[in-house]
Amino acid sequence: MKKIYAALLSAMLCVAMVFAAACGGGENGDKPKPQKLKDGTAITLTEGDRHNINLSDYISLPEGYVYAVSSSAEAVATVSLSGSAATVTAVKKGSAKITAAAGEVFVEFAVTVNEKTVTPVEKPAPVFEDLKLEYDLKDETSKTLTLAPQSGDESYVYSYALKEADESVTIVNDKLTAAYAAVTEKTLTVTVTYTDSEKPEAQAKTVEFNITVKVTDTGGSEENPNPEVKPVLKQEAVERNIDIYELSIDEKEGVTLNFAENVEAPADVALTYEVTLNGAPVTLDGDNCAVYNFEGNFTETATDVTFAVTVKYGQNNSSVSYNYTLHITDTTAYRITNGTFDDGLNGWTLSNAKLGSVTEDTHYWLNDKENEDGYLFGNDRKFFSAYAQGASEGAMGTLTSSPFKIGGSGYITYQLGGAKNVDKVYLDIIEKDTGAILARYGNSLWQERTEGVKSGCSLIFYKADLSAHKGKTVYIRITDVGESDYGLFFADSFVTYYKAVPEVLNTAEEKEHPANIRTGDVVSKYQVYNGGFESDLEGWTCVDGAIPGAVSSANRYWGADYGNTGKLFTAVEGHSEDTPHDPNLEYRMGTIRSEKFTLKANAWISFRLGGSDYDTLGIRIVKTDGTVIARFQNTNVSAAGEGQLVQYKYHFDNAEEIECYIEIFDNEPNGAGERPWRLVVVDEIITDLDAEPAEGLAATNQIS
């Protein structure tokens, strides 16, 4: 019977299993399972913070499943669960991994906990009131005061000292004793140093208060019924530092010295002053003052001028004496003119007005879609801005400062904005006498955004170390040959003299720059800079229209030879890797200008020129006042074609040296009909010749 029952039960179980399988039941059926919806995120918290996670955003939860959460480091962060909401609690600084799971699906969250900063509450500073100390020599020879604060924390420990030493006053612990032997009235400053006894590691702090000392004598002794009152010197010697640069215009003519300011005596005591300088008497006015005129050459090294002052008093012609010393420097030669631009462009030379101008605007990109108020320049009052009215980012040129001598610590500081690409916009330090580039800097800390806010045009403070060039006279030149991608600049706050290294944090990063190309590698003010274009367009500035060509290292064009050595400036459309392939190159109109150079008296110059013989294109020599003294065009077009260079030479009859520029120009209009070769080709401009060169055709000056 049992066997029959067991068999019957087994058969029923088989039927049930078959039925369950057919209906999709069981663990291997079609019951929905949890699915991962997305990866976990990184979570950053501060100690004590909480963060909620909605787990349904990360794992789907079908019926029959529940969420589970865990932390890999509960000492750092704990996690709790309520339904689908997981709460992460930051415990202490460190890292932890929070795992959320449902079934076999899990998602991980990386948690970083930062330490919570607690700002300590400082105790209030102690308060000291000014005091008055009086005594009469008839009754006592000295008087003592106890020094104490009117209010202050009980944990403070105090020490007292005179700010300026006085031989008649002593301080021992908290007791001040005045022992003047003559009638006087003066004010002393007491410096109080206090520390917190509960925090011995804390830095000591100071406060000051004044004590007025008044000494009278209402009667003399029997031995001396009419005591002689001796004047008192405030300082045993007067030391005064004067930098002529910092004086007002009137003071630069002469500074007034008041020799009575260092002497204290009652008003009814007659005093006579005698002052000498290097043994010679100095004339004083009725107030015992004299004017010192700054005669001689002063530099950053102090020159000491010492006056000997004698003050006579009393019937016995008694006297007291002291020295009044001026430590005179003049840092004017080390200072750039108008480095703040608060006086507009005074002291600066702008080669192209479209580069920008001086403005007081504080924000740029007004009504930007992210911020209708725009973004801060960070300027201090006026500054040079490439966003001034009439400026264009595509403009090219230079902004050049007045010259100054490198001295002091050798550091300078400035602010620079924009100038994203150092090969397009950069700041050069150039030696005045030679034209040599001593250092080049770019806006190395430029970034599109700072802390999520647009900052590409904001001014950044830099300090530059020029100490290796101390003693040299230089000028600053900012060059802009950029046309886009922040190809512009903003500048402000140039300070070119510091006795000590300035505390500006950002150190300007020196960049590589081309060698100073000169004929024969000799640096000379008579040779135009980069006249052979070996440093591309270094030293050349577009002052009108577009650059009418490009620098190329190609030797041939369209199957013909240029006849150049090294690089050249050409507007011939390229047919090789080394020449720009620009079908519009020939049609560009504009002018580029060299750096300033000095044309010798009765000078010879030479140059190589190609292109057509049109008066609308060529090269010209321009005085710095804008007067054109020579204009040349290719009057001997080569039989090989207008692209070939022709060697020219020219002799000037100037009796004196002239400061000049060279301009390469192309004003041939685009719609000039069938006129061919509307372009210019130039190379090897040499301006420092001492005699007529052996080679070359005589150039024709179209001006004369």
ABEGO torsion letter per residue (X at the ends): XAAAAAAAAAAAAAAAAAAAAAAGBEAABABBBBBBABBBBBBBBBBGBBBBBBAAAABBBBBGBBBBBBBABAAABBBBBBEABBBBBBABBEBBBBBBBBEABBBBBBBBBBBBBBBBBBBBBBBBBBBBBBBBAAABABBBBBBBBABEBAABBBBBBBABBBAABBBBEABBBBBBABBBBBBBBBBBBBBBAABAABBBBBBBBBBBBBBBBABBBAABABBBBBBBBABABBBBBBBAAABBAAAAAEBBBBAAAABBBBAABBBBBBBBBGGBBBBBBAAGBBBBBBBEBBBABBBBBBBBBBBBBEAAGBBBBBBBBBBBBBAAAABBBGAAGAAEABGBBBABAAAEBBBABABBGBGBAABAAEBBAGBBEBBBBAABBGBBAABBEBBBBBBBBBBEAGBBBBBBBEGABAAABBBBBBBAAAGBBABBBBBAABBABBGGBBAAABBBBBBBBAAAABGBBBBBBBBBABABGGBBBBBBGBBABBABBBABABBBBBBBBBBBBBBGGBBBAABBBGAAGAAEABGBBBABEBBAEBBBABABBGGBBAGBBEBBBBABBBABAABBBBAAAAABBEBBBBBBBBBBBGBBBBBBBBEBBBAABEBBBBBAAGBBABBBBBABBBAAEAABBBBBBBBBABABBBBBBBBBBBABBAAAEABBGBBBBBBGBBAABABBBABEBBBBBAAX
